[in-house]
Structure formats: structure tokens, C-alpha cells
Amino acid sequence: MKASEILAFVAGAAVATGITLLLTTEKGKEITKTISEKMSREEIDRLIEQLKKKRACASSGFDIDIDDDDFSGEMQD
């Protein structure tokens, strides 16, 4: 592999990263606004904690069950 090929790859990756950051910044704001309109801050915090527990258990090999009842009334249109 030539140095020019590696340089072209790195330059392409940098451009793609920059474009992605520019395009996703506004999308992230829109998603945050939509979620905050549908859920209270406490509900969001509780959901985040449950997802963290599930991720920790998944990486350790344990199985965790999150009931649908945990989220009843949340995120409804």
C-alpha cells in the first residue's frame, strides 16, 4: 500500500466524519426535543438507569428482564 493511498483514506475518513457531525448535530437536537416533549426528565432518567443496568448485565453474561409495565404511560403519542 502506498503512502498516497493511506493519505487518501485518512483524508476521506476525516471528510466523512466532518460531514456526519455537521448533519447529525441538528438531528440530535430534534430528537432531544421530541423525547422531552413526550417524557418527563424523571422518566428519561429512569429509562437511562434501566438501560445501563441491562448493558452491564449483558456484558457480564447475566440476563435482566425489563417489563413493559415499567414504561406504561410513557412515550405515548
C-alpha positions as a printed Julia matrix, in Angstrom:
77×3 Matrix{Float64}:
   0.0     0.0    0.0
   1.41    3.36  -1.0
   1.61    6.39   1.26
  -0.67    8.3   -1.11
  -3.36    5.62  -0.72
  -3.16    5.79   3.06
  -3.29    9.59   2.95
  -6.33    9.47   0.65
  -8.07    7.06   3.02
  -7.36    9.22   6.09
  -8.49   12.37   4.25
 -11.71   10.65   3.16
 -12.38    9.45   6.69
 -11.83   12.97   8.05
 -14.2    14.48   5.49
 -16.85   11.85   6.21
 -16.54   12.46   9.95
 -16.9    16.21   9.49
 -19.96   15.86   7.29
 -21.53   13.4    9.72
 -21.01   15.76  12.66
 -22.49   18.67  10.73
 -25.57   16.73   9.7
 -26.26   14.88  12.95
 -25.96   17.86  15.29
 -29.33   19.27  14.29
 -30.91   15.83  14.2
 -29.75   15.22  17.78
 -31.39   18.45  18.89
 -34.62   17.45  17.17
 -34.6    14.02  18.81
 -33.91   15.54  22.23
 -36.79   18.0   21.78
 -39.19   15.24  20.71
 -38.28   13.0   23.64
 -38.51   15.83  26.16
 -42.0    16.68  24.88
 -43.19   13.11  25.45
 -41.38   12.17  28.66
 -40.56   13.99  31.87
 -36.96   14.31  33.0
 -37.54   11.76  35.77
 -38.91    9.23  33.27
 -35.92    9.75  31.0
 -33.5     9.32  33.92
 -35.27    6.11  35.0
 -35.11    4.75  31.46
 -31.4     5.56  31.21
 -30.69    3.79  34.51
 -32.58    0.69  33.37
 -30.68    0.65  30.08
 -27.36    0.99  31.93
 -28.3    -1.99  34.14
 -29.26   -4.01  31.09
 -25.95   -3.16  29.37
 -23.96   -4.06  32.49
 -25.75   -7.37  32.82
 -25.34   -8.14  29.13
 -21.6    -7.58  29.28
 -21.31   -9.73  32.39
 -23.38  -12.56  30.93
 -26.4   -12.17  33.23
 -29.9   -11.79  31.85
 -32.15   -8.97  33.0
 -35.82   -8.61  32.25
 -37.39   -5.19  31.78
 -41.15   -5.42  31.86
 -43.34   -3.45  29.51
 -45.2    -2.26  32.62
 -42.11   -0.27  33.61
 -42.88    2.1   30.77
 -46.68    2.2   30.82
 -47.93    5.66  30.06
 -44.57    6.85  28.78
 -43.79    7.85  25.23
 -47.39    7.76  24.11
 -48.49    9.99  21.25
